[in-house]
Amino acid sequence: MKKISAFILFVLCSLTSFANEYTDTLTVTVNGESSTQQTTISVTKGEDGKYTLSLNNFCLEVVEPDSSVTRLGVGNIVLADREGITIDGITSITYNDDLQITNGDDPAIELWMGPLLGAVPIAMEARFNDTKLYCEIHINLMDLLGQLIDVYFGAEPQPSAGIRPFTTSTSASQSVFDLQGRKVTEPTKGIYIINGKKVIR
């Protein structure tokens, strides 16, 4: 039995060239109302070089008038088989399309509403290295439930030791776009396309 378990572990390790779990603060804003919780997001990289990001058992936490907290189950948000761009030791992945949220497996949650919604519009951006993950997830449920859900996780990873991010001042003549091709007038931290080149700010 031990030999079989060791073999299975060997096979799983050989199929995954990167696997990490990040536990940090998750800030959830629903129509302007925010709450925070601790959670874990996992990132794996398959032998094909593509990444999978998983936020499992995602819940909305609602503070009741008596100060108790009700957890509303959303489900598993899994962004699978995405290409990553690595610059200075920081890998970035993005997504902007419809996504099916699946059932979670937390026994304390009786109903997961995500699967009932069908495919929903989700914009996601993640940046990570071995120790830190920053992730934004924006779920547009305006047509279905009249809600916009904005999720922010973790802290920005730092470039590899000895490597400093290239910065540039933006003048009016420069064109700045995000990785989805949208023009940005006031870029903050992140990866942008400036005059046709990828730049970390």
C-alpha positions in Angstrom: 0.0 0.0 0.0 2.8 2.4 0.9 4.5 1.7 -2.5 1.2 2.5 -4.3 0.8 5.8 -2.4 4.4 6.8 -3.1 3.9 6.1 -6.8 0.7 8.2 -6.9 2.5 11.0 -5.2 5.4 10.8 -7.6 3.0 10.9 -10.6 1.2 13.9 -9.2 4.5 15.8 -8.6 5.7 15.0 -12.1 2.5 16.4 -13.6 2.7 19.6 -11.7 5.8 21.8 -11.9 4.6 24.5 -9.5 2.1 24.3 -6.7 1.6 26.8 -3.9 -1.1 27.8 -1.4 -1.4 31.4 -0.3 -3.3 32.3 2.9 -4.1 36.0 3.4 -6.8 38.6 3.8 -9.7 38.5 1.4 -11.6 41.8 1.1 -15.1 41.4 -0.5 -17.1 44.4 -1.6 -20.8 44.0 -2.7 -22.4 47.1 -4.1 -20.0 49.3 -2.0 -20.3 47.3 1.3 -17.0 45.7 2.4 -16.1 42.8 4.7 -12.8 40.9 5.3 -12.0 37.3 5.9 -9.0 35.0 5.9 -8.9 32.4 3.1 -6.5 30.4 0.9 -6.0 30.6 -2.8 -4.0 27.9 -4.6 -2.0 28.2 -7.8 -0.6 25.2 -9.7 1.4 25.0 -12.9 1.0 21.9 -15.1 3.7 20.4 -17.2 2.2 22.2 -20.2 3.3 25.5 -18.6 -0.3 26.7 -17.9 -1.6 27.8 -14.6 -4.7 27.1 -12.6 -5.8 29.4 -9.8 -8.4 28.2 -7.3 -10.5 30.0 -4.7 -12.5 27.2 -3.2 -15.5 27.5 -0.8 -15.9 31.2 -1.5 -18.6 32.8 0.7 -20.1 36.2 1.2 -20.2 37.2 4.9 -23.2 39.3 6.0 -23.2 41.0 9.4 -26.7 40.7 10.9 -28.3 43.5 13.1 -27.4 41.4 16.2 -23.7 41.4 15.1 -23.8 37.7 14.1 -22.3 36.7 10.8 -24.2 34.8 8.1 -22.1 33.0 5.5 -23.7 32.8 2.0 -22.1 30.1 -0.1 -21.0 31.2 -3.6 -18.8 28.2 -4.5 -15.5 27.4 -6.2 -13.9 29.9 -8.6 -11.4 28.1 -10.6 -9.4 29.7 -13.4 -7.9 26.8 -15.3 -5.2 26.4 -17.9 -4.2 30.0 -18.3 -1.0 31.3 -19.9 1.2 33.3 -17.5 3.7 36.1 -18.2 6.7 36.2 -15.9 8.8 39.3 -15.5 11.4 39.8 -12.8 10.3 36.6 -10.9 6.6 37.7 -10.8 4.1 35.8 -12.9 0.8 37.5 -14.0 -2.3 35.8 -15.3 -5.5 37.5 -16.4 -9.1 36.5 -17.4 -12.0 38.4 -18.7 -14.9 36.2 -19.8 -17.8 34.2 -18.6 -17.0 31.5 -16.0 -19.1 28.7 -14.3 -18.8 28.8 -10.5 -18.9 25.2 -9.1 -20.2 23.7 -5.9 -17.9 24.0 -2.8 -17.4 21.2 -0.3 -17.7 23.0 3.0 -20.2 20.9 5.0 -21.3 24.0 7.0 -22.8 25.5 3.8 -26.2 24.0 2.8 -26.6 25.7 -0.6 -24.0 27.0 -3.1 -25.6 29.8 -5.2 -22.8 30.0 -7.8 -23.8 26.9 -9.8 -27.4 28.2 -10.0 -26.3 31.3 -11.8 -24.9 29.6 -14.9 -21.8 31.2 -16.5 -21.3 34.7 -15.1 -19.0 37.6 -16.3 -15.8 37.5 -14.4 -12.7 39.7 -14.7 -9.7 38.4 -12.8 -6.0 39.5 -12.5 -3.4 37.8 -10.4 0.3 38.4 -9.8 2.4 36.0 -7.7 5.8 34.6 -6.9 6.8 31.8 -4.5 5.8 33.7 -1.4 3.1 36.3 -2.2 -0.1 36.4 -4.3 -2.1 39.5 -5.2 -5.4 38.8 -6.9 -8.5 40.8 -8.0 -11.7 39.1 -9.0 -14.7 41.2 -10.2 -18.0 39.3 -10.6 -20.8 41.1 -12.5 -24.2 39.9 -11.3 -26.1 43.1 -12.2 -28.3 41.4 -14.7 -29.1 38.5 -12.5 -29.1 39.8 -8.9 -28.3 43.5 -9.2 -24.9 43.0 -7.6 -21.3 43.8 -8.3 -18.9 41.7 -6.3 -15.3 42.9 -6.1 -12.7 40.6 -4.4 -9.2 41.6 -3.4 -6.7 39.1 -2.0 -3.2 39.4 -0.5 -0.4 41.8 -1.2 1.8 42.6 -4.2 4.8 40.3 -4.7 8.2 42.0 -4.9 10.5 41.5 -7.9 13.4 39.0 -7.6 16.3 40.2 -5.4 18.6 42.5 -7.3 16.1 43.2 -10.0 14.2 46.5 -10.0 11.0 47.0 -12.0 11.4 49.2 -15.0 9.4 52.4 -14.4 8.7 55.2 -16.8 6.9 58.5 -16.5 3.8 58.8 -18.6 3.3 61.9 -20.7 0.3 62.9 -22.6 1.8 61.5 -25.8 2.2 58.0 -24.4 -0.6 55.4 -24.8 -1.1 53.2 -21.7 -3.2 50.0 -21.9 -3.9 47.2 -19.5 -3.4 43.5 -20.5 -7.0 43.4 -21.8 -6.3 46.2 -24.2 -8.3 48.8 -22.4 -6.8 52.4 -22.3 -5.8 53.5 -18.8 -5.6 57.1 -18.0 -4.2 56.8 -14.4 -2.1 53.6 -14.1 -1.5 52.2 -10.6 0.7 49.2 -9.7 0.6 46.4 -12.3 1.6 45.4 -15.7 0.7 47.7 -18.6 1.4 48.1 -22.3 3.1 51.5 -22.7 4.0 52.5 -26.3 3.8 48.9 -27.3 6.0 47.4 -24.6 5.1 45.5 -21.4 6.0 47.6 -18.3 5.8 46.9 -14.6 4.7 49.9 -12.6 
